[in-house]
Amino acid sequence: MANGRWRDPGLEGWSRVAPWLCPPDDEVELLATVEAMAREASGFEGLCGPGWRTSMPGANPERRNAPAWIDAEKAVLIAVNKSLGSDLGVVLDMRADGPNPRVLASVYVDAHPLTETESRSLQDGDVHLWREVSPTLRAFLQRVGLLD
C-alpha cells in the first residue's frame, strides 16, 4: 500500500479472477487503506446470518474450517460491493498458516453456476457461499496485475 501499488484492478482485473463479481449483476472494489479495511470489518455482520456461510464468534464453531465457509475471526475484508445491498465481499482467509493467505469471494447461489462440489455442499437456506479466487495472496496480486 505504501508504494501505491495496492489499487483497485478495475473490471478487467476482477474479471480475470472472479467473473461472478463483475457487471451486469455485481461489482466490487478493492479497499484502498488499512483504515478502510478496519471500518469494513463491521461489514461481516452483513455477510452473516441465515443463508451465509460465515462463522462468527460463538456461532457455527463446527464450520470454521469447512470448505465454502469462512471464520470471521480469521478473515480480512479487502474488497466490497460498489452497489449498496449487493452484500459482496472478497476476503483474505487467514486460516492457513504462513504469511500468504488464500483469497476468497462470496457467491450468490441462485445467480451463478456452481461447481459440482459447491452444489453437493448446499444446505437448505444457503444463499451465499465462499469460493476460492486464488490459493495465495501473491498469486491473486499477480493475476489482477498488481504484482509482477
CYANA upper distance limits for C-alpha pairs under 8 A (distance plus 0.5 A):
  1 MET  CA      5 ARG  CA      6.55
  1 MET  CA      6 TRP  CA      5.33
  1 MET  CA      7 ARG  CA      8.48
  1 MET  CA     32 ALA  CA      8.28
  1 MET  CA     33 THR  CA      7.68
  5 ARG  CA    146 LEU  CA      6.62
  5 ARG  CA    147 LEU  CA      8.29
  6 TRP  CA     32 ALA  CA      7.35
  6 TRP  CA    146 LEU  CA      7.27
  7 ARG  CA     30 LEU  CA      7.13
  7 ARG  CA     31 LEU  CA      8.38
  7 ARG  CA     32 ALA  CA      6.69
  7 ARG  CA    146 LEU  CA      8.10
  8 ASP  CA     29 GLU  CA      6.35
  8 ASP  CA     30 LEU  CA      5.26
  8 ASP  CA     31 LEU  CA      7.99
  8 ASP  CA     32 ALA  CA      7.99
  9 PRO  CA     13 GLY  CA      5.26
  9 PRO  CA     14 TRP  CA      6.97
  9 PRO  CA     30 LEU  CA      8.08
  9 PRO  CA    144 VAL  CA      6.46
  9 PRO  CA    145 GLY  CA      7.48
  9 PRO  CA    146 LEU  CA      7.71
 10 GLY  CA     14 TRP  CA      6.79
 10 GLY  CA     29 GLU  CA      7.97
 11 LEU  CA     15 SER  CA      6.42
 11 LEU  CA     22 CYS  CA      7.19
 11 LEU  CA     27 GLU  CA      8.43
 12 GLU  CA     16 ARG  CA      7.06
 12 GLU  CA    144 VAL  CA      8.49
 13 GLY  CA     17 VAL  CA      7.37
 13 GLY  CA    143 ARG  CA      7.91
 13 GLY  CA    144 VAL  CA      4.90
 13 GLY  CA    145 GLY  CA      7.28
 14 TRP  CA     18 ALA  CA      6.04
 14 TRP  CA     19 PRO  CA      6.93
 14 TRP  CA     21 LEU  CA      7.68
 14 TRP  CA     22 CYS  CA      7.41
 14 TRP  CA    144 VAL  CA      7.14
 15 SER  CA     19 PRO  CA      4.72
 15 SER  CA     20 TRP  CA      8.24
 15 SER  CA     21 LEU  CA      8.00
 15 SER  CA     22 CYS  CA      6.77
 16 ARG  CA    143 ARG  CA      7.58
 16 ARG  CA    144 VAL  CA      7.29
 17 VAL  CA    133 VAL  CA      6.46
 17 VAL  CA    134 SER  CA      8.05
 17 VAL  CA    140 PHE  CA      7.99
 17 VAL  CA    143 ARG  CA      7.35
 17 VAL  CA    144 VAL  CA      7.43
 18 ALA  CA     22 CYS  CA      8.01
 18 ALA  CA    105 ALA  CA      8.18
 18 ALA  CA    133 VAL  CA      6.68
 20 TRP  CA     26 ASP  CA      8.09
 20 TRP  CA    107 VAL  CA      7.70
 20 TRP  CA    112 HIS  CA      7.22
 21 LEU  CA     25 ASP  CA      8.08
 21 LEU  CA     26 ASP  CA      5.87
 21 LEU  CA     27 GLU  CA      5.71
 21 LEU  CA     28 VAL  CA      6.87
 21 LEU  CA     88 LEU  CA      8.35
 21 LEU  CA    107 VAL  CA      8.47
 22 CYS  CA     26 ASP  CA      5.67
 22 CYS  CA     27 GLU  CA      5.13
 22 CYS  CA     28 VAL  CA      7.76
 23 PRO  CA     27 GLU  CA      6.14
 26 ASP  CA     81 ASN  CA      7.69
 26 ASP  CA     82 LYS  CA      8.40
 26 ASP  CA     83 SER  CA      8.00
 26 ASP  CA     86 SER  CA      7.40
 27 GLU  CA     81 ASN  CA      6.19
 27 GLU  CA     82 LYS  CA      6.35
 27 GLU  CA     83 SER  CA      7.82
 28 VAL  CA     79 ALA  CA      6.68
 28 VAL  CA     80 VAL  CA      5.64
 28 VAL  CA     81 ASN  CA      4.61
 28 VAL  CA     82 LYS  CA      5.81
 28 VAL  CA     88 LEU  CA      7.64
 28 VAL  CA     89 GLY  CA      8.03
 29 GLU  CA     79 ALA  CA      5.75
 29 GLU  CA     80 VAL  CA      6.23
 29 GLU  CA     81 ASN  CA      6.85
 29 GLU  CA     82 LYS  CA      6.84
 30 LEU  CA     78 ILE  CA      6.33
 30 LEU  CA     79 ALA  CA      4.64
 30 LEU  CA     80 VAL  CA      7.29
 31 LEU  CA     36 ALA  CA      6.53
 31 LEU  CA     37 MET  CA      6.74
 31 LEU  CA     78 ILE  CA      5.95
 31 LEU  CA     79 ALA  CA      5.70
 31 LEU  CA     80 VAL  CA      7.76
 32 ALA  CA     36 ALA  CA      7.16
 32 ALA  CA     37 MET  CA      8.49
 33 THR  CA     37 MET  CA      6.95
 34 VAL  CA     38 ALA  CA      6.69
 35 GLU  CA     39 ARG  CA      6.69
 36 ALA  CA     40 GLU  CA      6.65
 37 MET  CA     41 ALA  CA      6.75
 37 MET  CA     76 VAL  CA      7.75
 37 MET  CA     77 LEU  CA      6.54
 37 MET  CA     78 ILE  CA      6.67
 38 ALA  CA     42 SER  CA      8.36
 39 ARG  CA     43 GLY  CA      8.41
 40 GLU  CA     44 PHE  CA      8.09
 40 GLU  CA     77 LEU  CA      7.29
 41 ALA  CA     76 VAL  CA      7.68
 41 ALA  CA     77 LEU  CA      7.04
 42 SER  CA     46 GLY  CA      8.44
 43 GLY  CA     47 LEU  CA      7.14
 44 PHE  CA     48 CYS  CA      6.70
 44 PHE  CA     72 ALA  CA      7.44
 45 GLU  CA     49 GLY  CA      8.21
 46 GLY  CA     87 ASP  CA      7.17
 47 LEU  CA     52 TRP  CA      6.90
 47 LEU  CA     54 THR  CA      7.40
 47 LEU  CA     87 ASP  CA      6.97
 47 LEU  CA     88 LEU  CA      8.16
 47 LEU  CA     89 GLY  CA      8.27
 48 CYS  CA     52 TRP  CA      5.60
 48 CYS  CA     53 ARG  CA      7.41
 48 CYS  CA     54 THR  CA      5.88
 48 CYS  CA     55 SER  CA      8.02
 48 CYS  CA     56 MET  CA      8.05
 49 GLY  CA     54 THR  CA      8.14
 50 PRO  CA    125 GLY  CA      7.49
 50 PRO  CA    126 ASP  CA      7.88
 51 GLY  CA    125 GLY  CA      5.67
 51 GLY  CA    126 ASP  CA      4.52
 51 GLY  CA    127 VAL  CA      5.00
 51 GLY  CA    128 HIS  CA      6.61
 52 TRP  CA    126 ASP  CA      6.74
 52 TRP  CA    127 VAL  CA      6.65
 52 TRP  CA    128 HIS  CA      5.64
 52 TRP  CA    129 LEU  CA      6.90
 53 ARG  CA     68 ALA  CA      7.34
 53 ARG  CA     69 TRP  CA      5.18
 53 ARG  CA     70 ILE  CA      7.11
 53 ARG  CA    126 ASP  CA      8.11
 53 ARG  CA    128 HIS  CA      7.14
 53 ARG  CA    129 LEU  CA      6.04
 53 ARG  CA    130 TRP  CA      7.62
 54 THR  CA     69 TRP  CA      6.07
 54 THR  CA     70 ILE  CA      5.50
 54 THR  CA     71 ASP  CA      6.51
 54 THR  CA     72 ALA  CA      6.88
 55 SER  CA     59 ALA  CA      6.27
 55 SER  CA     60 ASN  CA      5.92
 55 SER  CA     61 PRO  CA      7.25
 55 SER  CA     63 ARG  CA      7.23
 55 SER  CA     64 ARG  CA      6.44
 55 SER  CA     69 TRP  CA      7.67
 55 SER  CA     70 ILE  CA      6.58
 55 SER  CA     71 ASP  CA      5.32
 55 SER  CA     72 ALA  CA      6.35
 56 MET  CA     60 ASN  CA      7.74
 56 MET  CA     71 ASP  CA      6.97
 56 MET  CA     72 ALA  CA      5.87
 56 MET  CA     73 GLU  CA      7.42
 57 PRO  CA     61 PRO  CA      8.44
 57 PRO  CA     72 ALA  CA      7.89
 57 PRO  CA     73 GLU  CA      7.35
 60 ASN  CA     64 ARG  CA      7.45
 62 GLU  CA     66 ALA  CA      8.40
 63 ARG  CA     69 TRP  CA      7.25
 64 ARG  CA     69 TRP  CA      7.30
 64 ARG  CA     70 ILE  CA      6.76
 64 ARG  CA     71 ASP  CA      5.57
 65 ASN  CA     69 TRP  CA      7.65
 65 ASN  CA     70 ILE  CA      7.76
 65 ASN  CA     71 ASP  CA      7.84
 65 ASN  CA     95 ARG  CA      8.14
 66 ALA  CA     70 ILE  CA      8.19
 67 PRO  CA    130 TRP  CA      8.45
 68 ALA  CA    118 GLU  CA      7.96
 68 ALA  CA    129 LEU  CA      5.83
 68 ALA  CA    130 TRP  CA      4.97
 68 ALA  CA    131 ARG  CA      6.43
 69 TRP  CA    129 LEU  CA      7.00
 69 TRP  CA    130 TRP  CA      6.28
 70 ILE  CA     74 LYS  CA      8.27
 70 ILE  CA     75 ALA  CA      7.56
 70 ILE  CA     93 ASP  CA      7.62
 70 ILE  CA    130 TRP  CA      7.59
 71 ASP  CA     75 ALA  CA      6.78
 71 ASP  CA     93 ASP  CA      8.45
 71 ASP  CA     95 ARG  CA      8.28
 72 ALA  CA     76 VAL  CA      8.30
 74 LYS  CA     93 ASP  CA      6.84
 74 LYS  CA     94 MET  CA      5.52
 74 LYS  CA     95 ARG  CA      6.42
 75 ALA  CA     91 VAL  CA      6.48
 75 ALA  CA     92 LEU  CA      5.91
 75 ALA  CA     93 ASP  CA      5.30
 75 ALA  CA     94 MET  CA      6.06
 75 ALA  CA     95 ARG  CA      8.24
 76 VAL  CA     91 VAL  CA      5.70
 76 VAL  CA     92 LEU  CA      5.57
 76 VAL  CA     93 ASP  CA      7.43
 76 VAL  CA     94 MET  CA      8.22
 77 LEU  CA     89 GLY  CA      7.10
 77 LEU  CA     90 VAL  CA      6.30
 77 LEU  CA     91 VAL  CA      4.85
 77 LEU  CA     92 LEU  CA      7.02
 78 ILE  CA     89 GLY  CA      8.15
 78 ILE  CA     90 VAL  CA      6.23
 78 ILE  CA     91 VAL  CA      5.97
 78 ILE  CA     92 LEU  CA      7.42
 79 ALA  CA     89 GLY  CA      6.23
 79 ALA  CA     90 VAL  CA      5.45
 79 ALA  CA     91 VAL  CA      7.53
 80 VAL  CA     87 ASP  CA      8.15
 80 VAL  CA     88 LEU  CA      6.13
 80 VAL  CA     89 GLY  CA      5.15
 80 VAL  CA     90 VAL  CA      6.94
 81 ASN  CA     86 SER  CA      6.63
 81 ASN  CA     87 ASP  CA      6.90
 81 ASN  CA     88 LEU  CA      5.58
 81 ASN  CA     89 GLY  CA      7.07
 82 LYS  CA     86 SER  CA      8.43
 88 LEU  CA    105 ALA  CA      8.10
 88 LEU  CA    106 SER  CA      6.33
 88 LEU  CA    107 VAL  CA      8.20
 89 GLY  CA    105 ALA  CA      6.21
 89 GLY  CA    106 SER  CA      6.10
 90 VAL  CA    103 VAL  CA      7.49
 90 VAL  CA    104 LEU  CA      6.16
 90 VAL  CA    105 ALA  CA      4.75
 90 VAL  CA    106 SER  CA      7.08
 91 VAL  CA    103 VAL  CA      6.23
 91 VAL  CA    104 LEU  CA      5.84
 91 VAL  CA    105 ALA  CA      6.79
 92 LEU  CA    101 PRO  CA      6.33
 92 LEU  CA    102 ARG  CA      6.29
 92 LEU  CA    103 VAL  CA      5.31
 92 LEU  CA    104 LEU  CA      7.02
 92 LEU  CA    137 LEU  CA      7.95
 93 ASP  CA    101 PRO  CA      6.00
 93 ASP  CA    102 ARG  CA      5.62
 93 ASP  CA    103 VAL  CA      6.48
 93 ASP  CA    104 LEU  CA      7.21
 94 MET  CA    101 PRO  CA      5.74
 94 MET  CA    102 ARG  CA      7.59
 95 ARG  CA    101 PRO  CA      8.00
 96 ALA  CA    101 PRO  CA      6.62
 96 ALA  CA    102 ARG  CA      7.86
 97 ASP  CA    101 PRO  CA      8.11
100 ASN  CA    136 THR  CA      5.95
100 ASN  CA    137 LEU  CA      6.03
100 ASN  CA    138 ARG  CA      7.23
101 PRO  CA    135 PRO  CA      7.94
101 PRO  CA    136 THR  CA      5.77
101 PRO  CA    137 LEU  CA      6.12
102 ARG  CA    132 GLU  CA      7.72
102 ARG  CA    133 VAL  CA      8.33
102 ARG  CA    134 SER  CA      6.51
102 ARG  CA    135 PRO  CA      5.19
102 ARG  CA    136 THR  CA      4.91
102 ARG  CA    137 LEU  CA      6.37
103 VAL  CA    132 GLU  CA      6.52
103 VAL  CA    133 VAL  CA      5.92
103 VAL  CA    134 SER  CA      5.68
103 VAL  CA    135 PRO  CA      6.93
103 VAL  CA    136 THR  CA      6.79
103 VAL  CA    137 LEU  CA      6.56
103 VAL  CA    140 PHE  CA      7.62
104 LEU  CA    130 TRP  CA      6.49
104 LEU  CA    131 ARG  CA      5.83
104 LEU  CA    132 GLU  CA      4.88
104 LEU  CA    133 VAL  CA      5.64
104 LEU  CA    134 SER  CA      7.54
105 ALA  CA    130 TRP  CA      5.92
105 ALA  CA    131 ARG  CA      5.91
105 ALA  CA    132 GLU  CA      6.98
105 ALA  CA    133 VAL  CA      6.83
106 SER  CA    128 HIS  CA      6.88
106 SER  CA    129 LEU  CA      6.16
106 SER  CA    130 TRP  CA      5.04
106 SER  CA    131 ARG  CA      6.75
107 VAL  CA    112 HIS  CA      7.68
107 VAL  CA    128 HIS  CA      5.84
107 VAL  CA    129 LEU  CA      5.90
107 VAL  CA    130 TRP  CA      6.55
107 VAL  CA    131 ARG  CA      7.24
108 TYR  CA    112 HIS  CA      6.82
108 TYR  CA    127 VAL  CA      6.51
108 TYR  CA    128 HIS  CA      5.22
108 TYR  CA    129 LEU  CA      7.47
109 VAL  CA    113 PRO  CA      8.09
109 VAL  CA    114 LEU  CA      7.68
109 VAL  CA    126 ASP  CA      7.85
109 VAL  CA    127 VAL  CA      5.83
109 VAL  CA    128 HIS  CA      5.85
109 VAL  CA    129 LEU  CA      7.47
110 ASP  CA    127 VAL  CA      7.61
114 LEU  CA    118 GLU  CA      6.25
114 LEU  CA    119 SER  CA      6.41
115 THR  CA    119 SER  CA      6.65
116 GLU  CA    120 ARG  CA      6.69
117 THR  CA    121 SER  CA      6.79
118 GLU  CA    122 LEU  CA      7.03
122 LEU  CA    126 ASP  CA      6.78
133 VAL  CA    140 PHE  CA      7.86
134 SER  CA    139 ALA  CA      6.84
134 SER  CA    140 PHE  CA      5.88
135 PRO  CA    139 ALA  CA      7.54
135 PRO  CA    140 PHE  CA      8.27
136 THR  CA    140 PHE  CA      6.82
137 LEU  CA    141 LEU  CA      6.66
138 ARG  CA    142 GLN  CA      6.79
138 ARG  CA    147 LEU  CA      8.20
139 ALA  CA    143 ARG  CA      6.60
140 PHE  CA    144 VAL  CA      6.76
141 LEU  CA    145 GLY  CA      6.67
141 LEU  CA    146 LEU  CA      5.53
141 LEU  CA    147 LEU  CA      5.82
142 GLN  CA    146 LEU  CA      6.35
142 GLN  CA    147 LEU  CA      5.17
142 GLN  CA    148 ASP  CA      6.46
